[in-house]
Amino acid sequence: MKRQKRDRTNRAYSRGYHAGLHGKSQDLCPFDALMSRSSWINGWREGRTDHINGYVGVASVQNLKNLG
């Protein structure tokens, strides 16, 4: 059975979420394309909010699954 790749926007969102969750700067966004960049920044904002609210470990992973 072939495994399909995830959508690029979902992958960008997830990577941005993890970056925000770990306190990384928004300036570290690796994407130049508009859709990928905006998805990464949206994920970064959510991750940053969760970082500020103290979601760490399993709580953050569970929250990411609910968002995506």
N, C-alpha and C positions, 0 to 999 in steps of 0.2 A: 504494500500500500504506500503510495507516494505521500510525502508530507508537504503540505502547501506552506509557503512562506506567509507570514503575517503581513497585513497591510502596512505599508511604510509609515502612514500617519499614526497608526497604533503603536508601532515600534518607536517612533520619535516621541510620542507622548509618554510611553513607559520610561524611556531613557531620560527624558526631562524630569519626570516625577522622581526618579531615583536621584538625579542630580540635586534637585531641590530638597529632597528628604535628607541628603547628606550635607546640606549647607553650602553647596557650590554656588558660584556666581552665575547670574543669568548671562553674563558676557561670554561664557564658555560654550555657548550653543554651537554645535558642530555643523549645522545645516545652513545652506544658502538658499535653497528653494523655499518659496513662500509658504506652501502648505506644510511642509515638514518643519520649517522653522516655527510657524505659528502653533503647530501641535506640540512641539518641544517646549515652547514657552508656556502654553496652557498647562502642560504636565508639570513644568517647573513650579508654576504658581501653586498648584494643588499640593505638590510635594513640600514646598516651602511652608505653606499653611499647616500641613500636618507636622512638619518639623517644629514649628513654633508651638503647636498645640500638644507636643510631646508624644506623638505616635511614633513608636520605634518597634523594631522587630516584627513580630507576627501581626500586630495591629496595623502596621503600615502595609504589609503584603495583603492583608484582608481588605483594607480600604482600596487598594489599587485594583483588586479583582472586582470590587463593587463598582468602581468608576468606569473600568474598561469594558 
